[in-house]
Amino acid sequence: MALLIAVASGCLALYFVLDVVGSITEFLEDVAASAGVSNAVLSVLVRSLGVAIMAKLASDICKDSGMATASTGAELAGSAAILYIALPIMRTVFQMIKGLI
């Protein structure tokens, strides 16, 4: 029962935070536009941040319920998802380095 309450309260808090996230996204878009950063880079950054937050939340829920192995698995899955999201940028960076050599 406690786990259900913890998950429900976490989802409720996340719902209220989404409004704040919209403001943060607008701010990041303004900063990226003034710095000349591509929207693709900003998109990868925001997606990675979202995955990291969700993986941390899942990990903490697993730790609180006494499932340390599942917690480690959630963290590993989050890290793998972030690497997958960042692959296009990593590929571009490697091509740029290859072009310089």
C-alpha positions as CSV (number, residue, x, y, z in Angstrom):
1,M,0.0,0.0,0.0
2,A,2.8,2.4,0.9
3,L,4.4,1.8,-2.5
4,L,1.2,2.6,-4.3
5,I,0.9,5.9,-2.3
6,A,4.5,6.7,-3.1
7,V,4.0,6.1,-6.8
8,A,0.7,8.1,-6.9
9,S,2.3,11.0,-5.1
10,G,5.3,10.9,-7.4
11,C,3.0,11.0,-10.4
12,L,1.0,13.8,-9.0
13,A,4.1,15.9,-8.3
14,L,5.3,15.2,-11.8
15,Y,2.0,16.4,-13.2
16,F,2.4,19.8,-11.4
17,V,6.1,20.0,-12.4
18,L,5.2,19.7,-16.1
19,D,4.0,23.3,-16.2
20,V,7.4,24.5,-14.8
21,V,9.1,22.3,-17.4
22,G,7.4,24.2,-20.2
23,S,8.8,27.5,-18.9
24,I,12.3,25.9,-18.6
25,T,12.0,24.6,-22.2
26,E,11.1,28.1,-23.5
27,F,14.1,29.5,-21.6
28,L,16.4,26.9,-23.0
29,E,15.1,27.6,-26.6
30,D,15.8,31.3,-26.1
31,V,19.3,30.6,-24.8
32,A,20.0,28.2,-27.6
33,A,18.8,30.6,-30.3
34,S,20.9,33.5,-28.9
35,A,24.0,31.1,-28.7
36,G,23.4,29.8,-32.2
37,V,22.9,26.2,-31.0
38,S,20.9,23.8,-33.2
39,N,17.4,22.7,-32.1
40,A,18.6,19.1,-32.6
41,V,21.2,19.5,-29.9
42,L,18.6,21.1,-27.6
43,S,16.2,18.3,-28.3
44,V,18.7,15.7,-27.3
45,L,19.6,17.6,-24.2
46,V,15.9,17.9,-23.1
47,R,15.2,14.2,-23.9
48,S,18.3,13.0,-22.0
49,L,17.3,15.1,-19.0
50,G,13.8,13.6,-19.0
51,V,15.1,10.0,-19.3
52,A,17.6,10.7,-16.5
53,I,14.9,12.0,-14.2
54,M,12.6,9.1,-14.9
55,A,15.4,6.6,-14.4
56,K,16.3,8.2,-11.1
57,L,12.6,8.1,-10.0
58,A,12.3,4.5,-11.0
59,S,15.6,3.7,-9.2
60,D,14.5,5.4,-6.0
61,I,11.1,3.7,-6.0
62,C,12.9,0.3,-6.4
63,K,15.3,1.2,-3.6
64,D,12.5,2.2,-1.3
65,S,10.7,-1.1,-1.9
66,G,13.9,-3.0,-1.1
67,M,14.6,-4.1,-4.6
68,A,18.3,-3.1,-5.0
69,T,18.9,-5.2,-8.1
70,A,15.9,-3.7,-9.9
71,S,17.2,-0.3,-8.9
72,T,20.5,-0.9,-10.5
73,G,18.7,-2.2,-13.6
74,A,16.6,0.9,-13.8
75,E,19.8,3.1,-13.6
76,L,21.5,1.0,-16.3
77,A,18.5,1.1,-18.6
78,G,18.4,4.9,-18.2
79,S,22.0,5.2,-19.0
80,A,21.6,3.0,-22.1
81,A,18.6,5.1,-23.2
82,I,20.6,8.3,-22.9
83,L,23.4,6.9,-24.9
84,Y,21.0,5.8,-27.6
85,I,19.4,9.3,-27.7
86,A,22.8,10.9,-28.0
87,L,24.1,8.7,-30.8
88,P,23.3,11.1,-33.7
89,I,25.3,13.9,-32.0
90,M,28.1,11.5,-31.2
91,R,28.2,10.4,-34.8
92,T,28.4,14.0,-36.0
93,V,31.2,14.8,-33.5
94,F,33.2,11.8,-34.7
95,Q,32.7,12.8,-38.4
96,M,33.9,16.3,-37.6
97,I,37.0,14.9,-35.9
98,K,37.6,12.5,-38.8
99,G,37.3,15.4,-41.1
100,L,40.0,17.3,-39.2
101,I,42.4,14.4,-39.2
